C-alpha cells in the first residue's frame, strides 16, 4: 500500500479506509489548529490529498465515502423516526370537559 503525506507532514496509508482519512484530517487540521480550522483549511487539505491519489484510489474512496454517508443518513432518519414515535403525545386544542352532565 502506498503512503502519501498531508501538508503538515503526517503520513496516510491509502488502504481504502475512509475513517482513517477522517481521523487523520481531524487530528492534523482541526486539533492542530486548536479547533479553529476553517472550511477552507479543511477543503484545501482534502483537495491536496485527492490530487495525490490515483484514479483507482479516488474511486475506492468515493465508494467508501458514499457508503459511510448512506449509513449515516439512514441512522439519522431512523433516529428522527424513533424520537417521533417516543415523543409525548400533544394535546389537541379544543374544549375541555367541564364535569357537567
N, C-alpha and C positions, 0 to 999 in steps of 0.2 A: 504494500500500500504506500501511496505517495503522501508526503507531508508538504504542507505549504505554511507560510508564515503570515501572520496578521501584521498590520502596520507597526504595532508595538513590539513585534518580535516573537510573540507566542506562536508555538508550532501547533498545527492542526493536522491530524491524520485523516485523510479523505477516505473513510471506510463506509460512507453512506449513512452514518449515524447522525441524524438531524439534531437530536438532543445534545450531542457532544458539541455541535456547532453553536447551538443556542447558549449552552453553558459557558463556552469559551468567550463568545461575544459579550455575555453578561459580565463575566469576570474582567475581561480586558477593556471593555468600553465603559460599561456602566459603573462597576465598582471602582475601577482605577480613577474615574473622574468624580468619585465620591457622590454618585447618583445624580450628577449634573450633566450627563451626556444628553445632547440634543438629538432630535430626529435626524438632522443632517449628519451628526457624528456616527450614528449607528448605520445609516444608509451608506455613508462613504466606506465604512469598514466592510459592509456586506457586498457592495459593488466591487471593492478591491479583491475580496475573496472569490467572488463569482468569476472575475476576469482571470484568475489563476487556475480555474478548473477547466478540464477538457469538456467537450460536448457530452460524452458519456457520463462524466461525474455530475454535470449540471442536470442531465436528465434524471439520474438516480436521486439526487437531492430534491428535485422538483416533485417526483413521485412520492418520496418520503414526506415532504412538506405538505402536499395535498392530503395525504392520508392522515397525518397528525392533525391538520386543521379540520378535516371532516369529523374525526373522532371528538375533537374539542367542541365543535359546533353541535354535534349530536348530544354531548354531555350537557352543554348549556341549555339546549332546548328541553331535554328531559328534566333538568333541574327546575327550569321555569314551570314546566307542567306539574311537577311534584309540588312545588310551592303553591300553585293554584289549587291543586287538589286538597292540600292540607291547610289552606288558609281558613280562618274562621268565616263562617257564612255571614254575609252582610244582611242586616235587617232591611226589610222592604219598607219604603215610605208609605204612609197612609194612616188610616185611623187605628188608634189603639183601643183595645177593649175597655169599656167603661165599668164593667161589672154589673150593669143593669140588664135586666131580662126583658 
